[in-house]
Amino acid sequence: MTGSLKKMKTETALIAVCAADLVAFAALKVSPGFFAGIIGILALVMTGYLPVKLQAKLGSLAVLTLVFTLGFASKASGDIFFIGLIGILVVLIRTDRAPVWTKVLIGAAILLASIPFAGFKDTFLFELAIQIGIFAAMAMGLNVVVGMAGLLDMGYTAFFAIGAYTWGIFGSPQAHSFMAGHFPLNGNLMFLFMGLAVLATALTGIIIGLPALRLRGDYLAIVTLGLGEVIRVLANNMDHPVNITNGPQGITPVSRPDIGWFRSALSAIGVPLDARTDYQLFFYFLVLLVIGIVIVVNINLGKSKFGRAWVAIREDEIAARSMGIPMIKTKLYAFATGAAFSGAMGVIFAAQRTFVSPETFTMLQSTTILGMVVLGGMGSIEGAILGAASLTILNIDLLKGFSEYLNELKQGGTVIFGYHLSSLPSQLDPAKYERLVFGLVIIFMMIFRPTGLLPERRRKAEEAEDDDDIPEITETGKGGQS
Amino acid sequence: MSGYAVEVKNLTKRFGGLIAVNEVSMSVKPGEIFSVIGPNGAGKTTFFNLLTGINKPDSGNLLLDGRDVVGLAPEQVAARGVGRTFQNIRLFGAMTVLENVLVGRYVHIRTPYPSALARTPGCRREEKKAAERSLELLDYMGIASRAGELARNLSYGEQRRLEIARALALDPRLLLLDEPAAGMNPQETEELKKLIRALRTDMDLTVVLIEHDMSMVMSISDRIVVLQFGSVIAEGLPAEIRANTKVIEAYLGSGAAAGGGAASSDPATTESRAAAGNGATGEHHA
């Protein structure tokens, strides 16, 4: 009785906050849109954590989607609404009881309408969404290697680089410098090169994996770390004697596919595109499509005998092999699959940026992607996506945005508690502490939530297993022999 | 062809200065239930690890169904129809009971990697077939109702059963059981005995088992081999082993040999005797 009363109260509270948000929005002219965004985020957190009825939950998600989308039309910076939309997607994924059609409906509204709308208002948000997408696809690829198969790969960017250079070299005049032919190749061949990059990186993964995967844990991590550096240094230095990669200057311009059909298709449904947004929207949709494929493949693998073999090897190598699971071959499959995802994203990356240079493919990049997988929850697909979204937003949006804000204050001669901000040394610029914040986030995650934000069911169980090893001890304590 | 399911000749394995298995020879006939016993540290588990390719022997021959398996990796030995369980249960604790058995089904699921990526109809068919067979095995072992449970949440006895089900999923011709009755009460042991006998006929198996429970060993085995300090000290029918003075000495220490009756059929006393034997035979196993 009291339970249902309490429930009633939480629901009323939720509805009240949602309504307040809408009102704040209606009064946009007097209250800044930012305020509506903050209330919206509050409502979202309540929706995520309060035990409310399913209908109330879905209803509030739908209202919030509307609010955040309208938010882009306000004068406030779109960041907060963008983060809100990502948050809605996360809550949606975690609402297990929701019928599939509602999930698809709200999800599609956000991905196909709200975010493009945001992008039209502010092209930076398009850029942000595409970056998140590319990293999410890579994080899911690395998730197969690290999360499912438990192989610590510290040089994952190597495959990203191979993919990017595969198209970068042939999709630009660069290939002229070492072979005859008509270069750059037609931009439409990018799709073919995605396939080629998948094959090339999978093959590289196998060649490198054959010796490396005989090693365990730390040793494998060191070997892959070395591999990542080798590829970057190669890219940096293969400009002589034969100029293949154009060295540190990088390669530009890289061709993009012809999107006349895309433009006309969109104008046919009433969405006119200009030169600023057409390729952004195109690459946004392309990345979404690839992510969709990557998700399906991930799920399929998880349910197949190979997915089970990975988990088995991760949990107990001896037992797994005694069940007939070929160790090296199984690990190679994981390694090559992860590499292939990364290679395909490399091609898209090269075309979207129209520029490839070695400095994109640093060790830091590899650790960032690994950080995304760990942060999101190893082995969990939605975790990899959330990890990619949060770290990308943190890196290229929040800290930089905060820096800019601080700069404005400095230039405006703001005084806080008698302290002149203009005398703040430039060493304290928040954008310079990107990596510090990244490191702190990872450290705190490992201490307080080692299984990640959205842990996979199995990993969760493994974690719990490590905590109570009592049955293990009584057993080994028994007939201990040889 | 030798006609033996397992044929071992002069098998030796050293770990540094310790000779864990020393010039061991034995042969197991198809369809036999064959027991390997001996005090703690006698080299029984090492012997199993040599059979399954987890350890490589330093010298000697190892034939399964007449074919040399020395130098094969564990997965290759398993693919030749050797299923095993482990002394300290080694289930995949964070997988469900059904998934554990499905892992054992690995070599029989004929899905090429690309069709697993796309989850083609062929892949689904194979998965369905494997799941059906796995449920059948779980049913046979009496734990079908637990199929969706995480393996780590099963009781001890159920975990032992699950481990056997997982080994059976390989459709083995040879089943190696490492102390299957460890930690079981007399009633559970009795059920296990029935089960192993039934398995042999229902699944056409040869069973080799390591066991400390003497009442079980004596009543279930067709033949027994006794290891001590890595060497075979006796081989024969249960009755012969029971009467063998060397065996009695090995278990009770040389002073107690005159007391005889090393193989009482009371499991409780056997357990304590095994422990006593352990103390007497000594420092060796540390």
Chai-1 contact restraints between the chains, C-beta under 6 A:
chainA,res_idxA,chainB,res_idxB,connection_type,confidence,min_distance_angstrom,max_distance_angstrom,comment,restraint_id
A,V297,B,L117,contact,1.0,0.0,6.0,A-B,restraint_1
A,N300,B,R119,contact,1.0,0.0,6.0,A-B,restraint_2
A,S304,B,A116,contact,1.0,0.0,6.0,A-B,restraint_3
A,K305,B,Y106,contact,1.0,0.0,6.0,A-B,restraint_4
A,K305,B,I109,contact,1.0,0.0,6.0,A-B,restraint_5
A,F306,B,A116,contact,1.0,0.0,6.0,A-B,restraint_6
A,R308,B,E99,contact,1.0,0.0,6.0,A-B,restraint_7
A,R308,B,L102,contact,1.0,0.0,6.0,A-B,restraint_8
A,R308,B,V103,contact,1.0,0.0,6.0,A-B,restraint_9
A,A312,B,F92,contact,1.0,0.0,6.0,A-B,restraint_10
A,A312,B,V103,contact,1.0,0.0,6.0,A-B,restraint_11
A,E315,B,F92,contact,1.0,0.0,6.0,A-B,restraint_12
A,D316,B,R90,contact,1.0,0.0,6.0,A-B,restraint_13
A,A319,B,R90,contact,1.0,0.0,6.0,A-B,restraint_14
A,R321,B,P74,contact,1.0,0.0,6.0,A-B,restraint_15
A,R321,B,E75,contact,1.0,0.0,6.0,A-B,restraint_16
A,S322,B,T52,contact,1.0,0.0,6.0,A-B,restraint_17
A,S322,B,P74,contact,1.0,0.0,6.0,A-B,restraint_18
A,S322,B,A78,contact,1.0,0.0,6.0,A-B,restraint_19
A,S322,B,R84,contact,1.0,0.0,6.0,A-B,restraint_20
A,M323,B,V103,contact,1.0,0.0,6.0,A-B,restraint_21
A,M323,B,G104,contact,1.0,0.0,6.0,A-B,restraint_22
A,G324,B,E75,contact,1.0,0.0,6.0,A-B,restraint_23
A,G324,B,A78,contact,1.0,0.0,6.0,A-B,restraint_24
A,G324,B,A79,contact,1.0,0.0,6.0,A-B,restraint_25
A,G324,B,Y106,contact,1.0,0.0,6.0,A-B,restraint_26
A,G324,B,V107,contact,1.0,0.0,6.0,A-B,restraint_27
A,G324,B,L170,contact,1.0,0.0,6.0,A-B,restraint_28
A,I325,B,E75,contact,1.0,0.0,6.0,A-B,restraint_29
A,I325,B,Y106,contact,1.0,0.0,6.0,A-B,restraint_30
A,P326,B,E75,contact,1.0,0.0,6.0,A-B,restraint_31
A,Y333,B,Y113,contact,1.0,0.0,6.0,A-B,restraint_32
A,R458,B,A94,contact,1.0,0.0,6.0,A-B,restraint_33
A,A461,B,A94,contact,1.0,0.0,6.0,A-B,restraint_34
A,A461,B,L150,contact,1.0,0.0,6.0,A-B,restraint_35
A,E462,B,A94,contact,1.0,0.0,6.0,A-B,restraint_36
A,E465,B,G93,contact,1.0,0.0,6.0,A-B,restraint_37
A,E465,B,R152,contact,1.0,0.0,6.0,A-B,restraint_38
A,E475,B,N88,contact,1.0,0.0,6.0,A-B,restraint_39
A,T476,B,N88,contact,1.0,0.0,6.0,A-B,restraint_40
A,G479,B,N40,contact,1.0,0.0,6.0,A-B,restraint_41
A,Q481,B,N40,contact,1.0,0.0,6.0,A-B,restraint_42
A,Q481,B,G41,contact,1.0,0.0,6.0,A-B,restraint_43
A,Q481,B,T45,contact,1.0,0.0,6.0,A-B,restraint_44
A,S482,B,A20,contact,1.0,0.0,6.0,A-B,restraint_45
A,S482,B,G43,contact,1.0,0.0,6.0,A-B,restraint_46
A,S482,B,T45,contact,1.0,0.0,6.0,A-B,restraint_47
A,S482,B,T46,contact,1.0,0.0,6.0,A-B,restraint_48
